[in-house]
Amino acid sequence: MPEPGTAGNTPAGEGLAARDRGLLWHPYAALDGPAPCTVQAAEGVTLTLVTPEGQTVEAIDGMASWWCAVHGYRNPELDRAAVDQITQFSHVMFGGLTHRPAVELAELLVEVTPPELQHVFFADSGSVSVEVALKLAVQCQAARGRPERRRILTVRGGYHGDTTGAMSVCDPEGGMHAEFSGLVAEQLFVAPPPAAATPDGSVWASDDAAVQQWLADVRTTAREHREELAGIIVEPVLQGAGGMRTYDPRCLRVLRELADELDLVFIVDEIATGFGRTGKWFASEWAGVVPDVMCVGKALTGGYMSLAAVLVSEAVGAVITASEQRALMHGPTFMANPLACAVALESVRLLRESWQEDVARLETALRELLPVAADLSVVKDVRVIGGVGVVEFHEAPDPALLTRTALEQGVWFRPFGRLLYTMPPYVCTDEEVRTIAYALLRAAQEVELTSTGRGAAPHAVDAPLQDGAGA
Ligand SMILES: *Cc1c(COP(=O)(O)O)cnc(C)c1O
């Protein structure tokens, strides 16, 4: 593996980062922010990157491209599925037309999700699937003769996407509601569920009094607002980009009960957590709950292209069909894109065969190594759930320091705020996960060294804007 400085500059990547700067916006970053690394190749779990300084580095992708690239890059089966479909047709409109990839993928999704979920709406991204789910909840209430029920109940600290409907249910601060007031709907927020952990990977440890208090508060708030509520949306058990926090499954169970009691559409956002990431096939299984509506995305296509799906219960589907419109009022141009569906079909088949073994392997190594970071004074908390490892610092470190240190260890991370975290591709070998975990420890250690006076002070060097909720 070439170390920075040992491998030469590469003509193919030359100048791209400089041309990018000022031309392209990156997620939650300024046009004149720090220059990005250029991806020259991606194969297996490894990215070949050219740093802004012109050095070529090979780095294991500790982020799986933000949860997506679970099968790694250039996966032979996914490549074949894409090529096979591209030689037939890449895209056709979904209005009035159907095709094999859409039908087979929908059948498979219905098969691998709880039996209550019987209908599928394909959306072109996770955020759009959330928009569809929210609209569905409102439509569902109107169809039941309660058009005044239009608000959504959710918890603070959540993340559901960047489009305006999805933003309205993101954490108000992380989701920048104040900046976009008037554009973003005012939903009903309750406190984030108290943090909890699974120290041994199965049993949950939480502050029982805090959980009981939270449950009581949520029941009260929801009942008070029942006449205006259409649905509930939450990320089950793991809040992702809003803070990488885990919470007690009892909280999820009570939200399900409240939805039943108050006749609300219960939506779980499994876009990040679905397909095994938290150690259960779907994270809602930690609580044994079945939603009325489930959003999946991210790992769905193994990161090959953008696709998400909204799975809907037979009961809710029947309400929509009985409504005045009879249809779910949405229909994007690239709905059920055949290329994306064909790849997703193969991705879900692969996931089904091997996720359990894969995620167990990731979890074992992360649990063994990451807790070492808890000894550092700069570290506030270390948590692992399934194939997700998180180190939370007391204060946000210089992200450039973290990224640089990890790259020197041959690993790519994208820290945000006070968090340095990893969700490795499922296909990582034990050794590769260990390399990721060591790099994370090494980066955390560098923060400790810097904070105790060695090296540059944090933020002294061209600190980039950190991602907002967009990670
Ligand atoms: C990433 C994410 C989304 C948004 O998905 P996009 O494909 O980025 O639009 C929504 N919800 C959760 C939980 C996510 O992690």
The ligand as a Tripos MOL2 file, in Angstrom:
@<TRIPOS>MOLECULE
LIG
   15    15     1     0     0
SMALL
NO_CHARGES

@<TRIPOS>ATOM
      1 C1        -29.2250    9.1790    4.0110 C.3       1 LIG1
      2 C2        -30.5090    9.1520    4.7090 C.ar      1 LIG1
      3 C3        -31.6550    9.7330    4.1360 C.ar      1 LIG1
      4 C4        -31.6380   10.4730    2.8200 C.3       1 LIG1
      5 O1        -31.2960    9.6510    1.7560 O.3       1 LIG1
      6 P1        -30.7200   10.3270    0.4030 P.3       1 LIG1
      7 O2        -30.5570    9.1640   -0.5110 O.co2     1 LIG1
      8 O3        -29.4360   10.9870    0.7950 O.co2     1 LIG1
      9 O4        -31.7180   11.2960   -0.0610 O.co2     1 LIG1
     10 C5        -32.8350    9.6440    4.8440 C.ar      1 LIG1
     11 N1        -32.8950    9.0180    6.0260 N.ar      1 LIG1
     12 C6        -31.8150    8.4460    6.6060 C.ar      1 LIG1
     13 C7        -31.9560    7.7620    7.9170 C.3       1 LIG1
     14 C8        -30.5800    8.5060    5.9790 C.ar      1 LIG1
     15 O5        -29.5170    7.9840    6.5510 O.3       1 LIG1
@<TRIPOS>BOND
     1     1     2 1
     2     2     3 ar
     3     2    14 ar
     4     3     4 1
     5     3    10 ar
     6     4     5 1
     7     5     6 1
     8     6     7 2
     9     6     8 1
    10     6     9 1
    11    10    11 ar
    12    11    12 ar
    13    12    13 1
    14    12    14 ar
    15    14    15 1
@<TRIPOS>SUBSTRUCTURE
     1 LIG1         1 GROUP 0 **** ****
